Amino acid sequence: MLSMVFLIPVGFGLVVWRSFRTAGERQARGEQLYTPGAKRWEADSVERR
């Protein structure tokens, strides 16, 4: 049980680290990081009150 206390956060950290690393590699190659045609939120599109 004590091993799970360490393995779960370490595993999650590795997944997140790998995601950022592959995103950086894809961006360096000039690939899109999002699905074409997907609606994306942008700060400028929010109506200001």
N, C-alpha and C positions, 0 to 999 in steps of 0.2 A: 504494500500500500504506500509506503514511503517512496518507493521508486516512481509511482504514478505522480506523486506531487512534483517530481522533477521532470519526468518524461513528457507529460502533457504540455507544460509551458515551453520546454525546449523544442518539442516537435512543432508546436504552433509557431514559435520563433523562426524555425528553419523554413517553414512554408512561407511565411511572410517575407523573409530575407530572399528566398528563391524568386518570389513574385517580383520584388523590386529589382532584383538582378536581371531577370529576363526582360522586364519592361525597359530597363536601361539599354540592354543589348538590342532590342527591337527598335527602340527610338534611334539608336546610333545607326542602324541600317536603313532608317527612313520609313519603316513600316508604321502603319496606323496602330494605335494602342486601344482602339475601340472598334466596335462592330459598325461597319458602314450602314447608314440609314437609321441607326439608333438615335432616339431623341436623348439629348444630353442637357443637363441643367447648366445654365450659365448665369453668373451673377448679374449681368446686364439685362437679362430677360425678366428679372423680378420687378413687379410693379412697386414703386415706392409710394408710401402713403404719407 
